[in-house]
Amino acid sequence: MNKVSLSLSHNSVDSVGASVSILCAIHCIAMPFLIALLPLSGIGLVAQGIGERIVFVSILLAAGSLCWGFRLHRKRRTILALAGGAGMILAGSFLMPDAYETAFNVTGAMCLASAHLMNRRLCNACRRCSGAVDNPKSLG
């Protein structure tokens, strides 16, 4: 696999990760309004575990992509945004009272989305990621 295809797949992971993080934030904002409608529609049991799955996928994608990006770019701001976002989401989901859960989860999801976008911007500006350097060891 050449450097250009590595860069494209890494950008794809960041795009998917940012999208999942934003989806997580939308889910957290919309869910209080939709909870009243779920029993009427009969899909309450189907939607019950979706939030936890979105959180897990969002954090997993962010960790993989941003750790890879940190290895290449050595920019701590992406890892700080990852740690802050994951911490906010986990605290909101498991530690905070219900009154603060949505605020923590939405803030954390937006931190994860921002981290993905920062990482993507770093990759777009990076000679090693773009394949402009002919050194085959430049990625490792």
PATIFI-758286 format. One record per residue (C-alpha): residue number from 0; residue in three letters; chain; x, y, z. Coordinates in steps of 0.02 Angstrom, whole numbers, plus 32768, in hexadecimal, padded with zeros to 4 digits. Example, Ala and Ser with C-alpha at 12.3 -4.5 7.8 and 13.67 -1.06 7.14 Angstrom:
REM residues 2
+-----+-----+-------+------+------+------+
|   n | res | chain |   c1 |   c2 |   c3 |
+-----+-----+-------+------+------+------+
|   0 | ALA |     A | 8267 | 7F1F | 8186 |
|   1 | SER |     A | 82AC | 7FCB | 8165 |
+-----+-----+-------+------+------+------+
REM end
This chain:
REM residues 140
+-----+-----+-------+------+------+------+
|   n | res | chain |   c1 |   c2 |   c3 |
+-----+-----+-------+------+------+------+
|   0 | MET |     A | 8000 | 8000 | 8000 |
|   1 | ASN |     A | 804D | 80A6 | 7FCF |
|   2 | LYS |     A | 8050 | 8146 | 8034 |
|   3 | VAL |     A | 7FC4 | 8199 | 7FD2 |
|   4 | SER |     A | 7F4A | 810B | 7FF3 |
|   5 | LEU |     A | 7F7D | 810C | 80AB |
|   6 | SER |     A | 7F56 | 81C5 | 80B2 |
|   7 | LEU |     A | 7EAE | 81AF | 805D |
|   8 | SER |     A | 7E7B | 8123 | 80D2 |
|   9 | HIS |     A | 7EB4 | 8188 | 8169 |
|  10 | ASN |     A | 7E4F | 821E | 812C |
|  11 | SER |     A | 7DBB | 81A9 | 8115 |
|  12 | VAL |     A | 7DCB | 816B | 81C8 |
|  13 | ASP |     A | 7DD0 | 821F | 8206 |
|  14 | SER |     A | 7D38 | 824B | 819C |
|  15 | VAL |     A | 7CD5 | 81B6 | 81DE |
|  16 | GLY |     A | 7D10 | 81D9 | 828F |
|  17 | ALA |     A | 7CDC | 8290 | 8287 |
|  18 | SER |     A | 7C34 | 825D | 823D |
|  19 | VAL |     A | 7C16 | 81DC | 82C5 |
|  20 | SER |     A | 7C46 | 825A | 834B |
|  21 | ILE |     A | 7BCC | 82DA | 8303 |
|  22 | LEU |     A | 7B47 | 8252 | 82F7 |
|  23 | CYS |     A | 7B67 | 822E | 83AF |
|  24 | ALA |     A | 7B4C | 82E5 | 83DA |
|  25 | ILE |     A | 7AAB | 82EC | 8373 |
|  26 | HIS |     A | 7A6F | 824D | 83C6 |
|  27 | CYS |     A | 7A90 | 8296 | 8473 |
|  28 | ILE |     A | 7A35 | 8338 | 8449 |
|  29 | ALA |     A | 79A0 | 82E6 | 83F3 |
|  30 | MET |     A | 7986 | 8251 | 8465 |
|  31 | PRO |     A | 792B | 82AD | 84F2 |
|  32 | PHE |     A | 78AB | 82E9 | 8473 |
|  33 | LEU |     A | 789B | 8240 | 841F |
|  34 | ILE |     A | 7889 | 81DB | 84BF |
|  35 | ALA |     A | 77D4 | 8210 | 84CC |
|  36 | LEU |     A | 77B2 | 81D5 | 841B |
|  37 | LEU |     A | 780B | 812C | 8422 |
|  38 | PRO |     A | 7783 | 80CF | 8483 |
|  39 | LEU |     A | 7701 | 8110 | 8409 |
|  40 | SER |     A | 7764 | 80D0 | 8375 |
|  41 | GLY |     A | 778C | 8026 | 83C0 |
|  42 | ILE |     A | 7848 | 8034 | 83A5 |
|  43 | GLY |     A | 7879 | 805C | 8459 |
|  44 | LEU |     A | 78D2 | 7FB5 | 8470 |
|  45 | VAL |     A | 792F | 7FC6 | 83CB |
|  46 | ALA |     A | 7972 | 8074 | 83F2 |
|  47 | GLN |     A | 799E | 804E | 84A7 |
|  48 | GLY |     A | 7A56 | 801E | 848D |
|  49 | ILE |     A | 7A7F | 808B | 83F7 |
|  50 | GLY |     A | 7ACB | 8117 | 845F |
|  51 | GLU |     A | 7B49 | 80A7 | 84B4 |
|  52 | ARG |     A | 7B7E | 805A | 840E |
|  53 | ILE |     A | 7B96 | 8106 | 83C0 |
|  54 | VAL |     A | 7C01 | 813A | 8455 |
|  55 | PHE |     A | 7C6C | 809D | 8448 |
|  56 | VAL |     A | 7C85 | 80AC | 838B |
|  57 | SER |     A | 7CA9 | 8167 | 8398 |
|  58 | ILE |     A | 7D2F | 8152 | 841E |
|  59 | LEU |     A | 7D7B | 80B9 | 83C8 |
|  60 | LEU |     A | 7D8B | 8110 | 8320 |
|  61 | ALA |     A | 7DD2 | 81AB | 8372 |
|  62 | ALA |     A | 7E53 | 814A | 83D6 |
|  63 | GLY |     A | 7E91 | 80E8 | 8340 |
|  64 | SER |     A | 7E97 | 8178 | 82C7 |
|  65 | LEU |     A | 7EDD | 81FA | 833D |
|  66 | CYS |     A | 7F62 | 8189 | 8386 |
|  67 | TRP |     A | 7F9C | 8163 | 82D5 |
|  68 | GLY |     A | 7F99 | 821D | 82AD |
|  69 | PHE |     A | 7FFB | 8246 | 834B |
|  70 | ARG |     A | 807F | 81C7 | 831A |
|  71 | LEU |     A | 8097 | 8223 | 8276 |
|  72 | HIS |     A | 8080 | 82D9 | 82A8 |
|  73 | ARG |     A | 80AA | 82E0 | 8362 |
|  74 | LYS |     A | 8025 | 8364 | 8383 |
|  75 | ARG |     A | 7FE4 | 8351 | 8433 |
|  76 | ARG |     A | 7F48 | 83B9 | 8415 |
|  77 | THR |     A | 7EF4 | 8329 | 83BB |
|  78 | ILE |     A | 7F17 | 82B0 | 8449 |
|  79 | LEU |     A | 7EDD | 8332 | 84C9 |
|  80 | ALA |     A | 7E3B | 8349 | 8468 |
|  81 | LEU |     A | 7E27 | 828B | 8460 |
|  82 | ALA |     A | 7E45 | 8277 | 851B |
|  83 | GLY |     A | 7DD5 | 8309 | 8547 |
|  84 | GLY |     A | 7D49 | 82D0 | 84D3 |
|  85 | ALA |     A | 7D4F | 821B | 850A |
|  86 | GLY |     A | 7D57 | 8250 | 85BF |
|  87 | MET |     A | 7CC1 | 82C3 | 85AC |
|  88 | ILE |     A | 7C5B | 823C | 8554 |
|  89 | LEU |     A | 7C87 | 81B5 | 85D2 |
|  90 | ALA |     A | 7C68 | 822A | 8665 |
|  91 | GLY |     A | 7BC2 | 8260 | 861B |
|  92 | SER |     A | 7B8C | 81AE | 85F8 |
|  93 | PHE |     A | 7BC2 | 815D | 869B |
|  94 | LEU |     A | 7BEA | 81DD | 8722 |
|  95 | MET |     A | 7B7E | 8278 | 870F |
|  96 | PRO |     A | 7ACC | 828D | 874A |
|  97 | ASP |     A | 7A49 | 8289 | 86C1 |
|  98 | ALA |     A | 7A3C | 8347 | 86C2 |
|  99 | TYR |     A | 7AF0 | 8358 | 8682 |
| 100 | GLU |     A | 7AFE | 82BC | 8616 |
| 101 | THR |     A | 7ACA | 830B | 8571 |
| 102 | ALA |     A | 7B3A | 83A3 | 8587 |
| 103 | PHE |     A | 7BD2 | 8336 | 85AD |
| 104 | ASN |     A | 7BAF | 82BC | 851E |
| 105 | VAL |     A | 7B92 | 8343 | 849C |
| 106 | THR |     A | 7C2D | 83A4 | 84D1 |
| 107 | GLY |     A | 7C95 | 8305 | 84CD |
| 108 | ALA |     A | 7C53 | 82D2 | 8422 |
| 109 | MET |     A | 7C7C | 837E | 83DC |
| 110 | CYS |     A | 7D2D | 8370 | 8426 |
| 111 | LEU |     A | 7D43 | 82C9 | 83CD |
| 112 | ALA |     A | 7D02 | 8311 | 8329 |
| 113 | SER |     A | 7D78 | 83A6 | 833C |
| 114 | ALA |     A | 7E0A | 8332 | 835E |
| 115 | HIS |     A | 7DE5 | 82D0 | 82BF |
| 116 | LEU |     A | 7DDB | 8370 | 825A |
| 117 | MET |     A | 7E7F | 83B0 | 82A4 |
| 118 | ASN |     A | 7ED0 | 8309 | 827A |
| 119 | ARG |     A | 7E8D | 830F | 81C9 |
| 120 | ARG |     A | 7ECE | 83BF | 81B2 |
| 121 | LEU |     A | 7F7A | 8387 | 81F1 |
| 122 | CYS |     A | 7F79 | 82F6 | 8175 |
| 123 | ASN |     A | 7F46 | 8366 | 80E4 |
| 124 | ALA |     A | 7FD7 | 83DC | 810B |
| 125 | CYS |     A | 8056 | 8352 | 812D |
| 126 | ARG |     A | 80D4 | 831F | 80A9 |
| 127 | ARG |     A | 80E3 | 8272 | 80F6 |
| 128 | CYS |     A | 8029 | 8253 | 80EE |
| 129 | SER |     A | 8011 | 829C | 8040 |
| 130 | GLY |     A | 8098 | 822F | 7FF2 |
| 131 | ALA |     A | 8103 | 82C4 | 7FBF |
| 132 | VAL |     A | 819B | 8276 | 8012 |
| 133 | ASP |     A | 81EB | 81E7 | 7FB4 |
| 134 | ASN |     A | 8235 | 8197 | 804E |
| 135 | PRO |     A | 81D8 | 80F2 | 806C |
| 136 | LYS |     A | 8205 | 80F8 | 8125 |
| 137 | SER |     A | 81B0 | 81A1 | 813C |
| 138 | LEU |     A | 8110 | 8153 | 817E |
| 139 | GLY |     A | 815C | 80E6 | 8200 |
+-----+-----+-------+------+------+------+
REM end
